């Protein structure tokens, strides 16, 4: 409060002095600019430097998890698990994103609503490991005990792992499933202490893009999540849509999809099928910005499984591209540039006018 009061008082004094001809207007404007920068710096400095540079460097340096999974050059995601009974929150860690690893988790203050709805609607991020273990008190000491997981919950999680293109699970505890194979034991620096972790490979993982056998339409997210959670909807074989795609699907065992290239703003696929298909891309759905093209012709992106994308693909050999095109960004860029030129022009015009009037 004292700092805000001092800056405000200084600004008001400068305005008074300039209007009373005590100081030149140009000098007052310059000092006001300096005060503004000082005021902003106290806020922005804390945001830009929340921790020391050493802490940030240590956090973002490639760790043993990144070193291991980055050897795999295929397209996949990792799943850092939360462990409720150990009060361990790995799912919201952003460190692996800085290492070039795509994660099903991570944290951002401005979350994508549909993906957050998906996580909350399935409970996937919080109870994956917890369904296998419990903490029992024996003789006054807590001991970790393995339990038989709920069959319905296990089925849901297995399907979500495959659907979300999760190839590696990052967990401090083993997962007692035949398709989950331990590949390495590593450690990371977690809040100043070494945290031992296991890298577990999911042998049934699906590719980032794949064809489904059929579709189901839903009117609202609640019904969709109920179908997922109860097991009546298998996202690895069927897709939930909010809109009828207008296509009659027939399973095609010969149909294939290949990821040609995958980048943050551009995804290229190659598909082949003898009959029309629905292709699902397990990347987040955006209502605007992203566009899809089949052989150069734009096609509609459908909202799939609430938070993801799907398109109708005709029979034959097809080159598919998902491309980020944001007119709002381009407009904003030009508005900013023109505004800067206008302000610069007014400043030059004012300076010239002042010189002429002085002469």
N, C-alpha and C positions, 0 to 999 in steps of 0.2 A: 504493500500500500504506500509506504514511504517512497519507493522507487517510482511508482506510477505518478504520485503527487508531484515529485520533483520534476519529472519529465514534462508533465502537463503544465506546471507552473512556468518552466523555462520556455515552452512553446507559446504560451499566452503572452509572456513578457516580450518575446521576439515579435509576435504579431502586433502588440501595442507599440513597440519601438519603431517598427517599420511604418505603421500608419501615422505615427506622430513625427515622422521624418528624423528620428533620433539616429537610426542606422539606415544604410542603403538597403533597398529591397532585395537586391541580388545577394548580399551578404546574409540577410535574414533567411532567404530561401535555402542557401547553402547550409547554414547551421540547422535549419529545420530538417533537412535531408539527413544530416549526421545524427540528429536526435532520433529520427525514425529508424535508422539502421541500428542504433544502440538499443532502442526499445525492442525491435524485432529479434535482435541477436540473443537477448536474454531468454526468449522463448524458443527460437529455432535452434540455438546452441544446445539446449537440453534434449531436443528431439534428435538432432543429428549426432550427438555424442552421449548416448544414454549410459555407456560404460567406457572404460579406458580403451585406448587403441590396442593395448596388449591383450586385453580380454577378448576384444572383437576379433583380433587376428587368430588367437588360439581357438575361438569358437568356429571360425569359418575355414580353418586349415583342414585339408583333406584328412579324414580319420581312417581307421581301419575298415569301417563299414564302406565308406566311399571307395577306398582302394580296392576292396574285393568286388563290389557290384559293378564298378566302372570297367572291369575286364569284360563284362558281358556287353556286346555291342548291339544286341537286339533291343526292340522297343518294349519297355516294361515299367512297372511301378514297384516301389517298395511299400511295405505296410509296417510302420513303427507302432507297436502296440502300447496301449495303456494298461496298467496293472493296478486295479482298484485296491486290492488287499495290501499292496506294497506302496501305495500312494506314488506311483511312478507314471508320469505323463510324457510319453515319447511321441505320441501322435501329432502334437502341435509343434514339434521341433522343426525349425526352418534350416538347420545347418546343412542338411543333405541337398537341399535345393541349390545352395551356394557351391556345392561340389558337382553340380551337373547331374544330380540324380532326381528322377521324377518320383514323387511320393504321393500316396493317397491321402496323406495328412498335410500338416503345416498350419500356420496361423496367419491371418490377416484381419485387421480391425474391420475392414469393409468386405465381409465375406460374400461370396456368391450365394444368394439366398436359396436357389434350388438345390445346390449341393449340400448346404447345411441342413435343409429339410430332409434330404435323402439320408444323411448321417444320423439325424435325430429320429427319423421315421423307422430306421432299421436297428438303431442302437449299436451299429457295427463297431464304432470306434472305441467303445468303452467296455464291452463284455466278451471280447474274443478269447483272451487268455483266462479270464476269471471263470469261464464255464468248465475249465479242466481242473481247477485247484480250489481248495479252501484252506483256511488257517484253523487248526485245531489246537486247543490248549490241553497239554498233557503234563501233569506234574508241575504246574505253574509256569511251563514254558510253551511258547507258541511254536507249532511245527506245521510245515506245509504238507498237505495231504492231497493226493490226486483223487478226483472223483469222476464218476461216469457223467459225461455231459448230457444235457437235455437233447434229445434226438432232433426235435424241430429246430432248435437254435443251431445245432451243429450243421444241419442241412442248409439252413439259410446262410450261415457264414461260409461254408464251402462254396456255395454258388456265387456269393458276392466276391470272394477271393478270385475266382476264375473270371467272372464278368468284368471286374475292375482292372484286369490285366496285371494283377499283383503276382509277381514271380518270386519275390523274396519277402519273408516276414522277419522283422527285426525284433527279437524278444529276449528277455533275460532267462526265460524258461523254455524247455522243450515243448513241442506240440505232439501229442501222442496220436498221430494220424499216419496211415501208410503212404499217402501221397505227399506228405510233408517231410522232406529229408534235410537233416542238418548238414550244412556245407562248411561252416567255419565257426570258430569261437574267437571273438574279438573283444576289444574294450574301447570305451570312449571316455573323455573327460566330461563328467556330468556334475555341474555345480561344484567344481573343485575336487571331485573324487573320481577315481576310476570305476566305471560301471561295466561289469562283464556282460557281454551280449552274445547271442547266437544268431547266425544268419541261416535261415531255414528256407529251402526252395520248394515252391509249390509246383508239383509235377503236372497238374491238370490245368494250368493257366491258359486262358484264351488269348489270342492276338488282340491288339488294340481295336481292330476292325474285323467284323465277322458277319456272316449271314445267319438268319434265324429261320426256323421252320414255319412259324406262324406268328400272329399278333393278336392282342386283345385290346379293346378300347375301354377306357374308364372315364367317368364323368368328373371325378375329383381325386386329389392326392390321397385322402384317407382310405378310400376303397383300394387304391393301388398298393399302398403300403400294407394294408391288411392281407392282400393276396400274396405279397412277397413274404411277409412274416409267417403266414399260415402254411406256406409251401405250395399253394395252388398255382403260383406263377414262378416259372423257372427262367430267370433272365439270361441263362446261357443258351436256351433253346427258343424262347419266345420273347416278344417285346411288348411292353405296355405303352399304349399311345392314348393321347387325349383327342385324337382326330382320326377318322377312318382314312387310310391311305389310298383307298380306291383301287386296290390290286388284289387279284386272287392268287394266293401263294400255293405253290406245290413244292414239296421238299425235293432238292436236287443234290444228290450225293457227290456229284462231280464239280459243284460250284466251289470256286476258290477266290480268296482275297489276299493280296500281297501289299505290304507297306513298302512303297518305292522310296519315299523320303518323308521325314517327320521333323518339322520345325515349329517354333512357337506360333508363327503367323501363316504357315502354309503346310498342308498335309497332302501328299500325293499317294494315291492307291491305284492298284491294277486289279480288276475283277473279271471273272469269267464265269458264265452260267448258261445253261441251256434254256432256262425259264426265268421270268421276272422274279426278283428277290427283294427282300428288305435288308439293307445293310445297316448294322448298328456300329457306331463309333463311340467307345466309352470315354469320350471327352466331354467336358461340361457343355450344356446347352446355353446359348446366349440368344435372346429374342432378336437382337440386332447386332450388326457388325460382321458376323461370319456368313459366308455364302458358299454354296456347294455347286459344283459343275460336273456334268457327265459328258465327256467328249466335247468340252468347250461350251456346252449349253447349260444355263443355270437351272437348278432344280430345287424344290422346296426341302428345307431341313425340318424334320418333325421332332417334337419333344418326346424323347424316348425314356421310359422308366423314370419319369419325372425330371431327371437332372442331366440327361445325356442326349445324343443325337442319332437320328436315323434318316435314311433316304431310300426311296424306291429306285431300284436299279433294273433296267431292262435286260432282256436276254442278250447274250453275245459277249464279245470282248469289249470292255469299257475302261477308259481312263477317267479316274475320279479325282477331283481336287476339292479340298476345303480351304478356302482362302479368307483371311481377315481383311475386310474392307470397311473402314470407318469414316464416312463422310463428315461426321461431326468433328473428328480430329483435324481433318484437312481444312475445314471451314475455320475452326478455332486458330489454326496456325496462320492462315492468311489474315484473319481479323487482328491477331496480335501484331503481325508484321506491319500491316497498314496503320494500326493505332500508333505504333512506335514511330513510323515515318511522319505521321501527322504531328505528333508531339515534338519530334525533332524539327520539323518545318516551322512550327509555331515558335519554338525557342529561337531558331535562326532569324525568323522574321522580326521577333521582338527585339533581339539584339541589334539588328540593322536599323530598326526604327528608332531605338534609343540613341544610337550613334548619330543618326541624321538630325534628330531633335536637339542634341547637344551642340552640334555644329551650327 
